[in-house]
């Protein structure tokens, strides 16, 4: 259904038809269309949705949109929606709301839900605990497959993922895992204990979210159990939340690598001033850092007064250095994010990059040296450029390899050591190399 | 089990213990450890694995490793492993093998498997068809839940994902979807036709993989059906393959944005010469493109001979322009990749960026103008820098917005319009603005 038809049905108050159309739509699409409507119209649509659908649509809205809706809902309506929401979605929402709204929300939720939400809110923002749900299925070793299916049937409605079931001991310790597929393929009398796999890939509540998401990728998981410090099963991460984490962490890396403070909302939902706040700090820091390059240049006034062509070739050298360096830093940052490159690989990386840099530098140096010689018929200038290029490319690629790994070693995010900061460092180096070689070869 | 223990057990030929240890390990971890062993030892380990485990471990190895193993396997061993492999994994493997190996492999697979693989190989590399599996579960509307479960039990062993079942009509047209959870929650006599959801999110075999992966993220899917041109169900994409696609496409974007030709293998599995081949072309193109900046500078020799400080400030201006531009281009490229920004948003983006750029430019211009005035006590130089910064930031951010969108409009990948290429364009602009303003204000 297009937005236009929806608008028309709303305008004509043709609610029967509207309800029918809505029941055929995916909650994600309904949320997307609601976004374009006035709040009164949004509330009207919510009243036409089934309970569970209303909760799904509500969960898809952004924090600001949810706040507005909560203010519009009656207490009764709010209770119904909160009741049907997944605990982890509710916790995410509560985290973003102002105190007044939180109070109203928590007053309308069941005591169990409130407990679960309070628990979830205690985990650190980037931890596995913060993205897990506490609504998992826990079976006992002694159950038969039939008993397990009966149990699953009884609780499935309240669970996000019913296909991966965990086996816990008396003290809620994680003992094993069994899938519904495995149960379907066994006799109904078989014991869960004989079916289960005792080697469960799991994380702790304090594990980094990114690390948890990486396990989904590495082991092709659809669910990942989360245990507390004592090894007790306290939650599970579902694959949709792992995918969200991957997307968010990747966007964060893209943004950090472009000298941006990562933003929460998408491009259009971020205000002008918010965009400015995310961009200005790094622009200022980098702008003032590049004064260093200027200081180096000032020292060599003599050289470029003697041969003005040196100035014209400066951007080419620093651009090439910056590009060569950011090729390397991007590969290293990405490789570390994916777990392909470890800190212990440091020497291997440096050795590999040295050889790559030498070959790239030689090709670039010879190509551009020849070009300069043909254009200016000046063998000194051609040699200055060729030698500077070789050295600049080597230094840049080594900086591109060393800086992100050093950042990681120091507990910082390697992503900030990408193109922008790297370019500033490489600029100083390339200018320094350039004018020193020029001074030597020109005999100044 | 650590690699050391494995090595020891192999050396002592303690196969009973080794088999026991292996049966407790995840295939992904076994593959990781095999990688460090000699081929003879690898073959030995394979002979100790259970059939299905051997196939799983084999599927995790890289193309080169698989080739070596295939050459080491007896015909009998090869048949067993191929038989247990997922069709889509087998197709991926066959695609990378030399003709001789492919022949041997296909001779050892069942006719049905061979047909499926041949079919999968016909889809274009980046299409949904190329990552789908043909091993899905198709039910009929008229089945009861009990019949459906019986059918699932009968075929589950050969299927990757049994939890999402599709309903097809006589002509194999996709009619609906039903989950095992929904079936578990219904009576055994209920008809599938009444349970199923007719609004199935689906893609066609020719849909772009990235687009398909994005649907998993948007709609929180764990499986996505694939239909042919006539709407017949021909396959399904499972969530692990969608996650692989996301990771690969993101890595490709990172690499393109850093002026790298995307590589297939990870950092350490790419040879030195391969790395050079992926890096040199763009370095050469960009190096020679920045000659343009040099040409602009050469025209203004008069200006920087009159005020040498102008040269020292050049890197600061072009770096700031480059950074401001790549902040914008990164947000736009990422926004388009995630589907948040569309081509139709062009004017909205340009308007938004203009305002952000104006504010950022003014702050940077004033801050640096003041700094210059304090340092050099030269109001003309301070004004030149301040005005140039404002204009450069505006031009850079507009280029950063327009260039990726233009690329997309022209059917190119927006990711190539990132920092490296953008910097080259912005360099020319900033130098041009700089020296023009300098010439005017200095009255040259």
Interface residues (C-beta under 8 A of the other chain):
Chain A: X24 X25 X26 X28 X149 X152 X153 X156 X157 X162 X163 X180 X181 X184 X185 X198 X199 X201 X216 X217 X218 X219 X220 X221 X222 X239 X240 X243 X244 X246 X247 X250 X251 X253 X254 X255 X257 X258 X259 X260 X266 X267 X268 X272 X273 X275 X276 X279 X280 X282 X283 X284 X286 X287 X288 X290 X291 X293 X294 X295 X297 X298 X301 X304 X305 X308 X309 X311 X312 X313 X314 X315 X316 X318 X319 X320 X322 X323 X324 X326 X327 X329 X330 X331 X332 X334 X335 X338 X340 X341 X345 X348 X349 X352 X355 X356 X359 X360 X363 X364 X367 X368 X371 X393 X419 X420 X423 X424 X427 X431
Chain B: X24 X25 X26 X28 X149 X152 X153 X156 X157 X162 X163 X180 X181 X184 X185 X198 X199 X201 X216 X217 X218 X219 X220 X222 X239 X240 X243 X244 X246 X247 X250 X251 X253 X254 X255 X257 X258 X259 X260 X266 X267 X268 X272 X273 X275 X276 X279 X280 X282 X283 X284 X286 X287 X288 X290 X291 X293 X294 X295 X297 X298 X301 X304 X305 X308 X309 X311 X312 X313 X314 X315 X316 X318 X319 X320 X322 X323 X324 X326 X327 X329 X330 X331 X332 X334 X335 X338 X340 X341 X345 X348 X349 X352 X355 X356 X359 X360 X363 X364 X367 X368 X371 X393 X419 X420 X423 X424 X427 X431
